[in-house]
Amino acid sequence: MLEVQSLGKTYLGSTPHEAIRDISCSVTEGEFVALVGPSGCGKTTLLRCLSGLDSPTTGEVRVDGARVIEPVASMALVFQEYGRSLYPWLTVEQNMRLPLEAAGVSRSEIRERCDRALTDVGLQGMNDRHPWQLSGGMQQRVAIARAIAYRPRILLMDEPFASVDAQTREDLEDLMLDIRSRYDMTIVFVTHDIEESIYLSDRVIVLSQPPTTVAKVFPVNLPRERDQLGTKSLPEFIELRTAVHRAIRRDEDVTAGALAKA
Ligand SMILES: Nc1ncnc2c1ncn2[C@@H]1O[C@H](COP(=O)(O)OP(=O)(O)OP(=O)(O)O)[C@@H](O)[C@H]1O
């Protein structure tokens, strides 16, 4: 359903910067794909191009065959910085209502969807709180609730759990697996964390050092039912973790070698 064909992105300016050289990949309906790669390899840039918030310099993105040239109504984005993605002067529900009102959803349905999404993320009854009255993990749950209340077909998540503590992160990972099983969504999830990428996804795409290409793709053939302790101690999980780690390290070594020769 989501196709990326030979996507390249160069930021223009006094010194043009080639953030992405050539990425091709596709995501099928209902798939959970994790994108991992070194810092600065263009993960956020890629997500912005996927969503239509930014446009590639070369190549293209297609959703169901249609070329993406502007923000796509069937997608929602969840960012790392929940503190900046929620309006502090609005309540939880008011924050959640904004995209639904813009999409023309009826008042009664908005209320119903907000209540259901808040229940799904474990924040039932918190409709009238303000973001600043909530912990970081709770604010990120609100950002997720806002996205699922919108009912996107494709959910793009940009390192959404990078700013929370380890325990909250595990809880939020399990929340995502739960949401994935309740809602029929295709998810593209950017993370730095190799374990997180495998634990959550059906496929891990490793991006190279800049100028960025796809370094390697790993199918995750683990049982659908996942559990923080059980899944992460499976031999298949450990093998995959080593393989993804190696793919990232090998690419770093190749790049370091090329730089040393230059
Ligand atoms: N608007 C912009 N103008 C110029 N350069 C940019 C712009 N946005 C990003 N870049 C550069 O493009 C490269 C890729 O940035 P991007 O934020 O997409 O990487 P990332 O993989 O998401 O990074 P991180 O893992 O650190 O979050 C970086 O070198 C960055 O400095």
The ligand as an SDF file (V2000), in Angstrom:
LIG
                    3D

 31 33  0  0  0  0  0  0  0  0999 V2000
   15.4900   21.4280    7.1850 N   0  0  0  0  0  0  0  0  0  0  0  0
   16.7480   20.9970    7.0480 C   0  0  0  0  0  0  0  0  0  0  0  0
   17.6670   21.7270    6.3840 N   0  0  0  0  0  0  0  0  0  0  0  0
   18.9250   21.2960    6.2200 C   0  0  0  0  0  0  0  0  0  0  0  0
   19.3940   20.1120    6.6770 N   0  0  0  0  0  0  0  0  0  0  0  0
   18.5220   19.3290    7.3520 C   0  0  0  0  0  0  0  0  0  0  0  0
   17.1620   19.7230    7.5760 C   0  0  0  0  0  0  0  0  0  0  0  0
   16.5320   18.7390    8.2730 N   0  0  0  0  0  0  0  0  0  0  0  0
   17.4670   17.7680    8.4840 C   0  0  0  0  0  0  0  0  0  0  0  0
   18.6500   18.1270    7.9340 N   0  0  0  0  0  0  0  0  0  0  0  0
   19.8750   17.3240    7.9290 C   0  0  0  0  0  0  0  0  0  0  0  0
   19.5960   16.1100    7.2370 O   0  0  0  0  0  0  0  0  0  0  0  0
   20.2250   15.0140    7.8980 C   0  0  0  0  0  0  0  0  0  0  0  0
   19.1600   13.9880    8.2870 C   0  0  0  0  0  0  0  0  0  0  0  0
   18.3590   14.5580    9.3310 O   0  0  0  0  0  0  0  0  0  0  0  0
   17.1890   13.7250   10.0200 P   0  0  0  0  0  0  0  0  0  0  0  0
   16.6690   14.5530   11.1500 O   0  0  0  0  0  0  0  0  0  0  0  0
   16.2240   13.2930    8.9860 O   0  0  0  0  0  0  0  0  0  0  0  0
   17.9890   12.4540   10.5650 O   0  0  0  0  0  0  0  0  0  0  0  0
   17.5630   11.3730   11.6680 P   0  0  0  0  0  0  0  0  0  0  0  0
   18.0700   10.0550   11.1820 O   0  0  0  0  0  0  0  0  0  0  0  0
   16.1020   11.4510   11.9450 O   0  0  0  0  0  0  0  0  0  0  0  0
   18.3880   11.8850   12.9160 O   0  0  0  0  0  0  0  0  0  0  0  0
   18.2720   11.4490   14.4700 P   0  0  0  0  0  0  0  0  0  0  0  0
   18.4250    9.9650   14.5130 O   0  0  0  0  0  0  0  0  0  0  0  0
   19.4150   12.1550   15.1080 O   0  0  0  0  0  0  0  0  0  0  0  0
   16.9300   11.9160   14.9350 O   0  0  0  0  0  0  0  0  0  0  0  0
   20.9790   15.5870    9.0950 C   0  0  0  0  0  0  0  0  0  0  0  0
   22.3270   15.7770    8.7020 O   0  0  0  0  0  0  0  0  0  0  0  0
   20.3200   16.9380    9.3260 C   0  0  0  0  0  0  0  0  0  0  0  0
   21.2210   17.8710    9.8600 O   0  0  0  0  0  0  0  0  0  0  0  0
  1  2  1  0
  2  3  1  0
  2  7  2  0
  3  4  2  0
  4  5  1  0
  5  6  2  0
  6  7  1  0
  6 10  1  0
  7  8  1  0
  8  9  2  0
  9 10  1  0
 10 11  1  0
 11 12  1  0
 11 30  1  0
 12 13  1  0
 13 14  1  0
 13 28  1  0
 14 15  1  0
 15 16  1  0
 16 17  2  0
 16 18  1  0
 16 19  1  0
 19 20  1  0
 20 21  2  0
 20 22  1  0
 20 23  1  0
 23 24  1  0
 24 25  2  0
 24 26  1  0
 24 27  1  0
 28 29  1  0
 28 30  1  0
 30 31  1  0
M  END
$$$$
